[in-house]
Amino acid sequence: MTNMAPQHDIYDVIIVGGAIMGASTAWFLTEDKDFDGRVLVVEKDPTYENCSTAHTNSCMRQQFSSTLNVQISQFAADFVKNLRPYMGNDERVPELSIRNFGYMYLADNETFADSLRSSHKVQAAAGAATQLMTPEQINAAYPFYNVDDILLGSHNTVDEGFWDGNAVFDWWRRISRERGVEYVKNEAVAMTKNAAGTRVDSVTLATGDVISCSQVVNASGPRAVLTARMAGIELPVEPRKRYSWVFSAETPLDRDLPLTIDPSGVHVRENGGGTYQAGGHTDIDPAADYDDFNMDHGLWQDHIWPVLATRIPQFEAIKVQSEWAGHYAYNTLDQNAIAGPHPEVENFLFLNGFSGHGLQQSPAMGRGTAEMLVHGRYRTLDLSPFRFERIKENKPIIEKAII
C-alpha cells in the first residue's frame, strides 16, 4: 500500500481505518453479490505497528455472559476453521485451526463464583462447551496451579484459545484488494455534511483530497472519537494502555497452560516452545495519549510477576524475553462494541469500542457492518443491541466477562 491519493473522487463506502475491523468490513462487502460499488479504505499507518490488531493476544473465547457475544465468537471459530472455504477454496489461503488450550477463569470469592455460574448457563444455552471446575478438579487437570484460595474455575477447550489473527487479517486485505477495494496511506482530517446535517457528503484527507461518499464507516480503533468528531458526534471511546510480556520458564510446564485469568486481573497463557505470554494493566487506568506506548517497567516487578509466581509456583524462576504496551479501544460506558448507523447522521456507521475483544469479534462485526451498508439491516446475527442509541440513553449492555 503505497498510494496516498485515491484513484477516484467519489466512493460508495469510505472506511476510516484499515486494521482488523476495516479489513473485515471491506472483504465482506466484496462477498455480497448485491454490492458492486467502490470501496476506499483510508489507513494512517499501513505498517499497523501501533494498532490494537498488532498488539493482540490473538485468542478467542466463548466465555461471555451475554448470548450475543457468545454467538459472535462462535462465528469467529467457524470462520477461522473454514477460512479457505470462506475464501472461495482459493488454494493460496492457508488452512487454519484453533489451539484449544481454552480460557480458565479463577474465582476466589462467592460473588465471582456466582457470576461464573450464571455465565455458564448462558454459554451452555448457546451451545458452548464451558465446564465449571472445583478446585480439586482444577488441581487434577492442571496440578501446577496453586488453588488454595480458589472456590471455582470455568474452562472451555472447544473453539477457545489461540488462532492466527495475522493470517486472517492479511488475507482479508489481499483478497479485497484483488477484488478492487482501494487502500490508501492517508488520514481523514475533516468531513462535510449536508445542509440538514443528516448525512456525510465528503471526507477530506490529509493530502487535501476531498472525496465524496455514500456511506462512511468509523473503524478507527482507539482513535474512534477523533473520526466521530469530524461528523459532529461524541463517542465514549478512549485509548487505555495494556501491557504484555513474553517470558520463558526455567522449568516449563508439562502441559498447555490455558489462558488463565487470575482473580487479580492478571492473565497468562501458553505461547509455545516453553514460553508464555502475560498481560495486565495498572490499578489506576487512565486514558492514554494516542502515541504513548511507553512501558511501565515497575508494573512487572511489583505486580505481574508476584501474581504469576503465586498462582503458578513454577513461574518463580522466569526470564522476560520481550515486552510491549498496546492500546485497547476502551468503551467507557460498558466495554462493548458500538456498531451500526448513527440515528441522525444516517450514513455514518460505527465499528468501535471493542475494549480488547476486537480481533475475535472481527468476522461477525465485519459481516454485520457489510450487511447494514448494503441492505440497511442485519441479515445474519442481529447486532442491533450494540447500536449508538444506548450511549445517548445511558443504557449499558452488561457483560460481566471483561478482561
Protein Blocks (a to p, Z undefined) as FASTA:
>chain_A
ZZfbdfbfbdfbdcehjbfklmmmmmmmmmpmkbccdcddddfblnommgmklmpgkiac
fbdfbfklmmmmmmmmmmmmmmmmmnoopakbccdddddebpadddfbfklmmmmmmmmm
mmmmnopabdcddfklmmmmmmmbccklpcbdcddfehiacddfklmmmmmmmmmmmnop
acdddddfbdcddfkopacfbdcdfkopacddfbdcdfehjmlmmmmmmnopacdbdcdd
ddddddddfbacfbdcdddddfklpacddebjhiacdddddfblcdddfklccdcfklmm
mmmmmmmmmmmmmlmpccdfbdcdddddddfklopacedjdfklmmbccdehklopmmmm
mmmmmmmmmmmmmnopafkbcfklmpmklmmnopacddfbbZZ
